[in-house]
Amino acid sequence: MIVKTEGIVLKTFDFRETSRIATFFTRDFGKVKGILKGIRRDPKKFGSSIEKFSVNDIVYYQHRNNDIHLVSHCDMKDFFLGRHLDLERMTAASYASELIDTLMPAEEQNLEIYNLMRVFLKCLQTTADVGKLVQTFQIKILSLSGFQPHLETCVSCCKNVADAPRFSLALGGLLCGVCKDSHGEAALISLGAVASILHIQKNNWEAALRLRMEPFIKKELKYVLNHFLAFHLERDLRSTRFLT
């Protein structure tokens, strides 16, 4: 079956002497792998050099018994980072791509996360606070993929957490003062950090980015979000250690 869609290039690698395999996160079919035969021998064969983080219109032959499809047409539409190749922005884009590649199942559409990745890459062109942008992306993708932490009440007893909350990676949420000692290790987290996560979860992208956060809140969020993702993905993402 011939399929046409729009896709963001998450990663690529060379295949044999003339071809290249790319992983796309597509608007209509989720994460898709495709081979572009002959692209290294004749770059003009396609309208795109399939740069990482570029958005492309692609046409491919969908194989039923193979997870690598044959791409016959690929035209670049946008390349958000083309004029902004500083290391911090490239690292942030690499992290977002790796997170989507790890978190999302193959060939399962998620239009909300596709649009999230698109707006994230667009904002990387202009944002001054790349760290905050990454944390907002982390919180949003956790919410949209069904992995968001439980922060409204104690994850164990369901009572309100009035002060001195702890965050349990294993349980995926807050523990109150009564429950914190009976569920293993849990990290301290401020009410301000909890409120910041809830605000980002409940508001749209623009409103989430307008939230002002103190440096100590950003530091807490970096620790909690990175460790929460690593725990539930059961591995560290390679690009995490390069985030600022």
C-alpha positions as CSV (number, residue, x, y, z in Angstrom):
1,M,0.0,0.0,0.0
2,I,1.3,3.5,-0.9
3,V,1.1,6.0,2.0
4,K,1.6,9.7,2.0
5,T,2.1,11.7,5.2
6,E,4.2,14.4,7.0
7,G,7.0,13.3,9.3
8,I,9.8,14.6,11.5
9,V,13.2,13.0,11.2
10,L,14.2,11.5,14.6
11,K,17.4,9.7,13.5
12,T,19.2,8.3,10.5
13,F,22.0,5.9,9.7
14,D,23.8,4.8,6.6
15,F,22.8,1.4,5.0
16,R,25.2,-0.4,2.7
17,E,27.0,1.8,0.2
18,T,24.3,4.0,-1.2
19,S,21.2,4.1,1.0
20,R,20.1,5.5,4.3
21,I,17.5,4.4,6.9
22,A,15.5,7.0,8.7
23,T,13.1,6.9,11.7
24,F,10.3,9.4,11.1
25,F,7.7,10.4,13.6
26,T,4.7,11.0,11.3
27,R,1.5,12.9,11.7
28,D,-0.8,10.1,10.6
29,F,1.0,6.8,11.4
30,G,3.3,7.5,14.4
31,K,6.8,6.3,14.4
32,V,7.9,4.8,11.1
33,K,11.2,3.5,9.7
34,G,11.9,3.9,6.1
35,I,14.8,3.2,3.7
36,L,15.8,5.7,1.1
37,K,17.6,3.7,-1.6
38,G,20.3,5.5,-3.5
39,I,20.2,8.8,-1.6
40,R,23.9,8.8,-0.8
41,R,24.9,8.1,-4.3
42,D,22.5,10.6,-5.8
43,P,21.3,13.2,-3.3
44,K,19.2,14.9,-5.9
45,K,17.0,11.8,-6.2
46,F,15.0,13.1,-3.2
47,G,14.0,16.7,-2.3
48,S,15.5,16.2,1.2
49,S,18.8,15.2,2.7
50,I,16.7,13.9,5.7
51,E,18.5,16.1,8.2
52,K,17.6,15.3,11.8
53,F,14.7,17.4,13.2
54,S,13.6,18.4,9.7
55,V,9.9,18.1,8.7
56,N,9.3,16.3,5.4
57,D,6.4,15.2,3.1
58,I,7.1,11.5,2.5
59,V,5.6,8.8,0.4
60,Y,6.4,5.2,1.1
61,Y,5.3,1.7,0.3
62,Q,4.0,0.2,3.5
63,H,5.2,-3.4,3.9
64,R,3.0,-5.7,5.9
65,N,5.7,-8.1,6.9
66,N,8.6,-5.7,7.5
67,D,9.0,-2.8,9.8
68,I,11.2,-0.9,7.4
69,H,9.3,0.6,4.5
70,L,10.5,1.8,1.1
71,V,10.4,5.6,0.8
72,S,9.9,6.7,-2.7
73,H,9.5,10.4,-2.2
74,C,10.8,12.8,0.5
75,D,10.5,16.6,0.3
76,M,11.7,18.9,3.1
77,K,9.1,21.4,4.4
78,D,10.8,22.9,7.4
79,F,14.1,22.7,9.2
80,F,13.7,24.6,12.4
81,L,17.3,24.5,13.6
82,G,19.0,25.4,10.3
83,R,19.9,28.9,11.4
84,H,20.5,28.1,15.1
85,L,23.1,25.4,15.4
86,D,24.3,26.2,18.9
87,L,25.1,23.3,21.1
88,E,22.4,23.8,23.7
89,R,19.6,23.9,21.1
90,M,20.9,20.9,19.2
91,T,21.2,18.9,22.5
92,A,17.6,19.8,23.4
93,A,16.3,18.7,20.0
94,S,18.3,15.5,20.2
95,Y,16.9,14.8,23.7
96,A,13.3,15.4,22.5
97,S,13.9,13.1,19.5
98,E,15.4,10.4,21.6
99,L,12.5,10.6,24.1
100,I,9.9,10.2,21.4
101,D,11.8,7.4,19.8
102,T,12.0,5.6,23.1
103,L,8.5,6.4,24.5
104,M,6.4,5.9,21.4
105,P,5.4,2.5,20.0
106,A,5.9,1.8,16.3
107,E,3.2,2.8,13.8
108,E,0.7,4.1,16.4
109,Q,-0.7,7.6,15.6
110,N,-0.6,10.3,18.3
111,L,-1.4,13.6,16.7
112,E,-1.1,15.5,20.0
113,I,2.5,14.4,20.6
114,Y,3.3,15.0,16.9
115,N,2.0,18.6,17.2
116,L,3.9,18.9,20.5
117,M,7.2,18.0,18.9
118,R,6.6,20.4,16.0
119,V,5.9,23.4,18.3
120,F,8.8,22.4,20.5
121,L,11.2,22.5,17.6
122,K,9.7,25.8,16.4
123,C,10.2,27.4,19.9
124,L,13.8,26.3,20.0
125,Q,14.5,28.9,17.4
126,T,13.6,31.8,19.6
127,T,13.4,30.8,23.3
128,A,16.0,32.2,25.6
129,D,15.4,29.6,28.3
130,V,16.1,26.2,26.7
131,G,16.1,24.3,30.0
132,K,12.6,25.5,30.8
133,L,11.4,24.6,27.3
134,V,12.8,21.0,27.7
135,Q,11.1,20.6,31.1
136,T,7.8,21.9,29.7
137,F,8.1,19.4,26.8
138,Q,8.8,16.6,29.3
139,I,5.8,17.3,31.4
140,K,3.5,17.6,28.4
141,I,4.7,14.4,26.7
142,L,4.2,12.5,30.0
143,S,0.7,13.8,30.2
144,L,-0.2,13.0,26.6
145,S,1.3,9.5,26.7
146,G,-0.4,8.5,29.9
147,F,2.7,8.5,32.2
148,Q,2.1,11.7,34.1
149,P,3.0,11.6,37.8
150,H,0.3,11.6,40.4
151,L,0.5,15.0,42.2
152,E,-3.0,16.0,43.3
153,T,-2.9,13.8,46.4
154,C,-0.8,11.2,48.2
155,V,-0.4,8.3,45.8
156,S,-0.7,5.8,48.7
157,C,-3.5,7.1,50.9
158,C,-5.2,9.6,48.6
159,K,-5.2,12.3,51.2
160,N,-4.1,15.9,50.5
161,V,-0.4,16.6,51.0
162,A,-0.2,19.8,53.0
163,D,3.5,20.2,53.5
164,A,6.9,18.5,53.1
165,P,5.9,16.2,50.2
166,R,8.1,13.5,48.9
167,F,8.2,12.1,45.4
168,S,8.3,8.4,44.9
169,L,9.8,7.2,41.6
170,A,8.5,3.7,42.1
171,L,4.9,4.8,42.8
172,G,5.0,7.7,40.4
173,G,3.7,10.3,42.6
174,L,3.6,12.2,45.9
175,L,3.8,10.7,49.4
176,C,2.5,12.5,52.5
177,G,4.3,12.7,55.8
178,V,2.5,9.6,57.1
179,C,3.2,7.3,54.1
180,K,6.7,8.4,53.1
181,D,8.4,6.0,55.5
182,S,6.5,2.9,54.4
183,H,7.2,3.0,50.7
184,G,11.0,3.0,50.3
185,E,13.1,5.8,49.0
186,A,11.4,9.1,48.1
187,A,12.9,12.4,47.2
188,L,12.1,15.8,48.7
189,I,10.1,18.1,46.4
190,S,8.8,21.6,47.2
191,L,5.2,22.6,46.9
192,G,6.4,25.2,44.4
193,A,7.8,22.5,42.1
194,V,4.6,20.5,42.4
195,A,2.5,23.5,41.6
196,S,4.6,24.2,38.5
197,I,4.2,20.7,37.1
198,L,0.4,20.9,37.7
199,H,0.2,24.2,36.0
200,I,2.0,22.9,32.9
201,Q,-0.1,19.8,32.9
202,K,-3.4,21.7,33.0
203,N,-2.7,24.6,30.6
204,N,-1.9,24.9,26.9
205,W,1.6,25.2,25.6
206,E,1.6,29.0,25.4
207,A,0.3,29.4,29.0
208,A,2.8,26.8,30.2
209,L,5.7,28.7,28.8
210,R,4.6,31.9,30.4
211,L,4.9,30.4,33.9
212,R,7.8,32.0,35.8
213,M,10.0,29.7,37.7
214,E,12.7,30.4,40.2
215,P,16.1,28.7,39.6
216,F,15.7,26.3,42.5
217,I,12.4,25.2,41.1
218,K,14.0,24.5,37.7
219,K,16.7,22.5,39.5
220,E,14.1,20.4,41.3
221,L,12.2,19.8,38.2
222,K,15.3,18.7,36.3
223,Y,16.1,16.1,39.0
224,V,12.6,14.8,39.4
225,L,11.6,14.6,35.7
226,N,14.9,13.1,34.5
227,H,14.9,10.5,37.2
228,F,11.2,9.8,36.8
229,L,11.6,9.2,33.1
230,A,14.7,7.0,33.5
231,F,13.0,4.9,36.1
232,H,9.9,4.2,34.0
233,L,11.8,3.8,30.7
234,E,14.2,1.5,32.6
235,R,17.2,3.2,31.1
236,D,18.9,6.6,30.9
237,L,18.6,8.5,27.6
238,R,22.0,9.1,26.2
239,S,21.4,12.8,25.6
240,T,20.1,13.5,29.1
241,R,23.6,14.0,30.6
242,F,24.3,16.8,28.1
243,L,21.2,18.9,29.0
244,T,21.9,22.2,30.8
